[in-house]
Amino acid sequence: MFITVEKLRKSYNVGENTSEVLKGISLTLEKGQTGVILGPSGSGKSTLINIIGGVDRADSGSIHVDGLELTALDDDRLTDYRRDSVGFIFQFYNLVPNLTVTENIEVVSNISKAPLNIDSVLKAVGLEVKKRSFPRELSGGEQQRVAIARAIVKNPKLLLCDEPTGALDYETSHSVLSLLQKVNRDFGTTILMITHNTAIGDMANVVYKLRSGEIVETIRHEEVVAAERIEW
């Protein structure tokens, strides 16, 4: 298995109280697959994906990604893991406003060990003609495409997506989801996405339904639905 999470627990102190966010989560995902973590706000989705991405640490349990045990890494090695192995895509694009499309992508490319060719990535996300544009000159969907290009240019083993269509309209959402399927297909990138939109689960190999910090159901699809056919 490419990702193996076992009995993961995470709590936060809120004043004098302790809030248990993850309550013994276990899941697996094979290399090259797309997984969707599905659940309402407050179910622990973002906490789970942040721990898998090396942004946060669990209280107990274990995580293995491509044979690397994250829970055993010190801070420096965890930083290396985030830089070399993981690409992040968020609901809000976090682009640098005074940099062009190409420059926003170069920021990540320049610190990566084995980056992809920037022009090839721009072509893959359909932004060749926008390479000299600034974020303010782009639509929301185009800005999200830049964010996707920035995440994949480092050639990550794992792409983590936190509500990547949450700020987009219906038509643009389909376009972005189709692009993510293309990234998965063309680059062989393993993708793990969190969403509250149940329809998006149809495009995944595996769906993990999360509720109140627990996985209540795991659904494995033999065939996935093309993003452009998803309706919600």
Order of alpha helices (4+ residues) and beta strands (2+ residues): beta-beta-beta-alpha-beta-beta-alpha-beta-alpha-alpha-alpha-beta-alpha-beta-beta-beta
